[in-house]
Amino acid sequence: MTVFLRDDFARYWRNKNAFDAARDLQGEIFRQVKGRRTLRFELDGKLFFAKVHEGVGWQEIAKNLMTLRMPVLGAGNEWRAINALQQLSVPTMSVAAYGETGHNPAQRFSFLVTDDLSPTVSLETLCAKWSGERPRFEFKRQLISEVARLCRIMHSHGICHRDLYLCHFLLRCAANGSVDQSSSPHLSVIDLHRALLQPAFLSRWIKKDLAGLYFSALDAGLTRTDLLKFMCTYTGLSVRQVLQSDAALWHAIQKKAQKIKHRERNKQEQRLRESVYKASQTVDVLRSRGSLALINKRLWQPALHELIESPDALMQKAQVLKDGDSTTVVSLSLAGREWVIKRYNLKGFWYGASRLLRPSRAWHCWSAAFRLQAAGIDTPQPLLMLEKRWGPFRREAYYVCEQARGTDAKKWLEHEPEPSAQWGVVMNLFEKLFVRLRENRIVHGDMKATNFLICEQPGAGVALQVVDLDACRPEFDRARFRKYFSRDLHRFYANWRHHEAAGKVSQVITKMSRDL
């Protein structure tokens, strides 16, 4: 059994058993997984963070050993890592209390209490704004140099973080969250739960650290010069020496970062599928002999059940927006809200036969709506996906979403007086949209101007909404994505080829094409 209590905690827990006191801690939960919880709590007017470990279990230990990794059994690993960094003068957390007890490694109880470092902001949060709001040049260079310096100190002394992402660097800021870019940055390294001290195959773990850091900075808008600045500070070499002697190392790190990105994208895709197509906190699944319905629980009301029982009867009473061979679109008011229903028709025997075993277009719309929302792109809220079925065979399908409010982009620009400052605002919105589509490898498939709505919100400015998601899909293969995204961009430009706004549109398209 090991217990460390700083003087203030020795007073706080004077009449208590430290392990019982740690078990009973209550506060704001930041993370809770099997066997471990992280929380922030207040004591005597001061804020602290606590990590309480209840034991990892034999299954977790076996899984780590089978993959040739040493299992992390409790808070002791982070306690030792913090002490090691403090000896190297690397800014990190301050330990207020630590304890570990139990001989069984699978059931060992431990806790670690550290001071709250507020006010701080993570570099992940800070750098997320850089794509639209560039920082001061000198401040960015100082920040890059400081991150590289801390990494060099850790790695040169045999300490590997194993979770070296931007979110685990905290920058001191003002109480209101603002950052003074005229002063030197003060960074702290946090979350050392999985850190390795003097590991075997050190170079391997260093590469993993640097690849993780590069992966987390891929969307921070860093230039090639910024990356070279990091490399030179980290290695202590000149640009020429870095490019001549260490080119293979940095190329391997870049390649590994792309693998991490691909793996994370697959995880996100898996989570999306589990939450969108299966019963979850967001979606209800209703199956009957002749249909399958996916329902958005956040919008659903009992009064809307008629949409499942008799959608065609409701559509006959609604306002028709489009009546084509393959698609019928109507607008109706139900349960106090306006909805759009899309029915995907089977236009002929052979067309129907070709769709029997394929996911319906309603299914694709449902998936695309959640995918866009997860990427931070505004689109009408999906309410219902309904497929009529004969066993496994699909027949007609229905997609129901909120009624979008706004003016399509082409009409909006045509009715804006010339010259109009709003043109620039709208083009900036489109540029941000394209950046998010590119980052998430999403192809819209039908970038007509009528599929983008400009919504003027009183007091909130102008917003952009994406509609008509029939052909919207992810393309994770890089070559295929570049092909279809370039096609999207050229289709978008065709809307305004002979319009007054063609110049501004061309600038956006050129920039996006260059960055592919």
N, C-alpha and C positions, 0 to 999 in steps of 0.2 A: 504494500500500500504506500502511495506517495501523495503528499498534500503540500501545496504551497499557497499561502495566503499573504497578500500584501498587507501592510499595516492597516489600511482603511477597511479591507475585508475581514481582517482578523477582529476588528471591532464590530463590524456589521454582524458577523456570524459567531460572536463570542460564546453564546450559550447554545449553539446549534452544532449538530453534526454536519460537516461540510458537504458530504455526499447527499444527505437528506435535503439540505438547503438547495443544492444544485438541482435535484429532482423536482423540487417544488417551485422552481422559478417560473414566473408567468410574465408574459409581455407580448410584443408584436412578433408573430412568427414570420420569418423570412424564408425558411426552407424546412421542410419536414419530409424525411424519407424513412424507410424502414431502419430502425436502430439509431437514428440521429435527427436532432432538430437544432435549428439555429434561430435565436430570438434576440430581440433588443428589449432591455428592461431598464427601469429607473430605480435608483436606490439613493436615498438621501440627496435628491435633487440632481444626481449625475446619471448620465446614460452609459450603459455598458452593453456589450454583445456577449452572448454565451453560446457555446456549442456543447450540447449534452449528448454523449454517446452511450447507448444502452447495450452495445455488443453487436457484432456484425453477423454472427451465426456461422456454423460450419460450412454451409453451402457457399457463402461468399468467399470464405477462405479457400475452399477447394477450387472455385472458379478462377481465382487469382493465381493459385499455384499451377493450375493446368495451363494457363496462358503465360507462364514463366514470369509472373509479377509477384512482388512481395505485397501481401495484403496489409492495408492500413487498419490497425485494430482499435484505434481510439484517438484521443486527443494528444497522446504523448508525442506523436510524430510532429504535430504542429508546434507543440511546446518547444521541442528541440530545435526546430527550424527557426522559430522566432528568436531564440537565444543565439543561434549561429549568425543570423542576419544582424542582430544588435551588436555582436562582437566585431562585425565588419563595417559598422556605421551605416548600414542600409536602413533607411527609414521604414518602419513597419509598425505593427500593433504593439501595444504595451500590455503585458500580462498582469491582471489583477488577482486572479485565482486559478489554480490548476489542481486537479486531483485524479488519481487512478487507483482502482482497487479490483481484486479478483485474480485468481490463478488460471481460470479457464479462459483461453484466448478468445473463444467464440462468444463468451458472455461477460467480458470485462467491461466494467462501468468506469467512465471517465468524463471529465468536464474541463472546459477552458473558458475563462472569462477575461475579456479584453476591454480596454477603454474604447468608447465610441470616438472615432476620428473626426466627427463633424466639426465645422462645415467643410465638406469635400464634395467633389463631383468625380465620377469615374471617367476615365479617358474614352470609354466606349460611348457614353452619353455626350461628352464634349465633342468628339470627332464626328459623331453622326450629323452634326450641323454644318460641317465643313464643306459638304458638296454644294450647299446653297449659300453659305455665309463664310467666306474665307477668313481665316485668322490673320493676325499680323505676321508678316514674314519672319521677323526676328523671334517672335514668341514661338512660332511653330518649330523653328530650327533649334531653339533652346530645349523645347519639349522633347524633340526627337533625340537630341544629344543626351538628355537626362535619362530617358528610357534605355538608350544604348549603354550608358555608363552603369546603370544599376544591373542590367543583364550581364555585362562584362564582369562586374565584381562577383556576382553570384556564381557564374559559370567557371570563372578562373579559380574559385575556391571550392569547386566540386559540389555546388548546390544547384539542383535542378527543380524548378517549380512544379512542372508537370501539368499545370493549368495556366500557362503564361499567356493570358489574353488581356486585351485592353481594359476589360471590366475589372481586372484585379490590380490596376494602378489607380490610386485615388489622388486627385489634385486638390490642394488646399484652395478654397475659394471664400468669397464673402458669405455672410449669413443668409443673404437673399439668393444665393446660388450663382451670382455673377463672378466672372473670372477677370482679374486685373492682368491684361496682356502686356502691361508695361513693366511688370516685375518678373524676377526669375521664378520659374515654376518650382513648387515643392511637392514632390511625389512620395507616396507611401505604397509599399507592396503588401497586399493582403491575401487571405485565403491560401494558407500554406498547408492545408490538410493533407495533401498528397505529395508534398515535397520530398525529394530524395537527397540525402547527405552522403557524399562520397560513394555514389553508386558504381557498380561494375558497368563496363561499356559506357563510360561517361560521354563520349562523343556522340553516341546514339541518342542519349537523352537530351543533350544540348541541341541537336538537330530538331528533335521533336518540340522542344521549347520554342525555338526560333520560328519553326513552321507554324506553330499555334499562334504566335504573336503576329506573324505576317498575315495569316488567315483572318484574324480579327480586325486587321487594318486594311483589308482589301477594298472596303467601301468608304474609307476615310478620305478619299481624294488625294492620296499621296502621289507625288510626281517621281520620276526616275531620279531626279536630283535629291529628293528627300530620302529615298531608299539608299542611295550612295552615301549620304551623310550618316545614316544609321550604321552602315557597314564600316565606314572609316572610323567612326567613334568606337564602335564595338571592338574592332580588331586593332586599332591604333596604327593602321597603315594608311598610306596615301591612296588616292583613287586608282592610280596606275597599278600599284602593288596589289590592291584588292582584285582588280579585274584580271591581273595576270596570274597571281598565285592562288586565289581563293574562288575563282569563277565556278569551278565544279561544285564546291560546297554550297554556294548561294543558289546555283541552279537546282541542286537537289532539294534545298529548303523550299524554293518556289514550287517545285513539282509536288512536294509533300503537302504544302498548303492547299494546292488545288485538289488533292485527294481528300483532305479534310473537308473542304467546301462541298465536294461531291457527296461525301458521306453524310454531312449535315443536311444537305438538300434531300437525300433519300429518307432521312429520319423525319424531316418535316412533311414529306410526301406521305409517309406511313401514318403519321399522326393525323394528317388531314383526312386520309381515307377512313381511319378508324372513327373520327368524329363526325364525318359527313354521311357515310353510308351505313353506319351501324348505330344502334341505340346508344346515346351518350348524353352528356349534360346539355348539349345543344339540339340534338335530333331525336325524334321518336320515329320508330319504324312500325308501320301497320301493314300486315300481310293478310290477305284474304284469298279465297279460291281463285278469284279472277283479277286481282290487282295487287300492286305494291305501292305504298305511299311513304314518302319521307317528309317529315313535318318539322319545321323550325319551331321549337318549343317556346322561344322568346316572343314570338308573334301570335302563336296559335290561341284561338278562343273556341269554346264549344259551338258558338254560332256559325263558325266556318266549316263545320263538318259536312255541310251540304256540298262543298267543293269536291269532296271525295265521293259522296253518294251519287250525285247527279250533276257533274260539271257541264254536260251538254245542255241540260235544261237551263242552267244559269246563263250560259253563253248566248242562248237564244233571246234572252231578255236584256242583254248588255249592249253597249255601244261598240259597233264593229270598227276596228282600226285598220285591219287588213284581212282580206279574205282571198287567199291564194290556194293553189292546188296542194301544196305541201304544208302550208302553215295558215292557221286562222288565229287572229289576235283580236281580243276584245278588252274593253275597260268596263269595270263595274264597281259599284259601291256595296260593301258588305261589312257588317259589324262595325259601322262607323268609320271605315277607312276605304280608300280607293286602291283597287288592285288591277293588275293586268294578267290576263290568262292567255297563254299560248298553247294552242292545240296543234300537235304535229300529226298531220294526216297521212294515211297510206294511199298515195296517189297511184293506184293501179296494182295489179296482182304481182308483177315482177318486182316492183319497188318494195311492196310489202314483204315479199319473200326474202329480199336482200337484207331487210331490217330485223328479221325474226330473232336472230341470236346476237345482234350487235347492241351495245348500249345506245339507248335512244338519245335524240338531241336534247330532250328535256333533262336527261341524266347529265349530259355535258354542261348544260346551262347551270344546273344546280351545283355541280362541282366547281365550275368556273367562278360563280358568284362568291363562294366561300374562299376560293383561292385568291381572288382579287382583294377581298377584304383582309385576308391574312397578310397580303403584301402592302397594305395601307392604301389601296386604291378604292375610291368610292364607286359603288354600284348599287342599284336598288336592292333592298333586302329580300332575299328569297323566302318564300312562305311554304311552298308545297311542290313536290315532284311526284307525279302520279303516272304510273304505267298500267295500262290494261294488258292482261296476260292470259295466254292459254298455257298453263304449266310454265315451262321455261321460255316459251315463245312470246316476244313482245308484239303488241299491237299499237293502238293509238297511245300517245303520251301527252301529258299536260305539265306545263311549268307555270307556277303562279308566283308573282313577286309584287312588291309595292309599286304603285303608280309613280313614275319618275316625274319630277316637276322641273321644268326648265325649257330653254330654247336651244334647238340644235345649233352646233357651232357655226355652220355655214350661214344660217339666217342671222345669227347673232352678230357675226362680223360684217355681214352685208348691211345691217341696219345701224351699225355704229358710224357716227360721223367721222369724216377723215379730215385732218389726222386725229387719231384717238389714242390716248395713253392706255386705254383698256386693252388695245391690241397686244401691247407688250405684256400686260398682266396675264392675258389668256395664253399667250405663247409660252410664258414661264410655267404656267400650269401644265401645258402639254409636255414641256421639256421634263418636268418632274415626273409626269406620268410615264414617259418613255424610259427614264432612268430606272424607275421601279419595275417596269416590265422587263427591262434588260437584266437587272439584278436578280430577278426571280425566274428568268428564262421562260416568260409567258408570251405567247403569240396570240394576238387578238383575232387575226384571220379575216376581218372585214372592216377596215378602217375608213368607212365612208364618214363624211362629216356629220351625217344625220345620226350616227351612233355615239356621238359625244354631246352631252347636254351641258350648257352653261347655266348655272343656277345662281342668281343674284340673291344673296341673303342679307336682309336688313341688319346693318351693324356688324356683319361678319365678312363683307366683301364678296368676291366672286369665287364659286367653287365649280369643279369639273366632275361630271359623272359619266361613267362608261355604261352603255347599254348594248343590247343585242349580242349575247354571248354564245350564240350557236356554234361558232367556229373557234372560240377561245380555248386554248389548250397549252399545257407545258411542253417544252421541247428541251430535254436535258442534254441531248447530244449537241456539242458546240457547233459543229459544221451545219447541222440541220437548223439549229436556232438562228445562226447568222443568215442562212438562206431565207428563212421565212420571216424573220424580223426585218431584214432589208426590204423584202416584198411589202411588208406592212408599212414601212416608212415611205416607200415610193407610192403606195396606194393613198396614203394620207396626203402627200404632196399633190397628187392629182386633183384633189378637191379644190385647190386654190391656184392651180397652174396659171390661170388667166385672171386671177383676182388681185385686188390691191394689196392684200396681205401676203402675196407670194414671196416677197423678199424675206420677211420675218420667218415664214414657214421654212424657206430654203436654209436659213441660218441654223434653225433647230435640227433639220434633217441632216445637214452636213456634219454638225457636231456629233450627233448620235451615230452616224455611219462611221466617222473617224474613230470613235471609241469602241466599236464592236470588236 
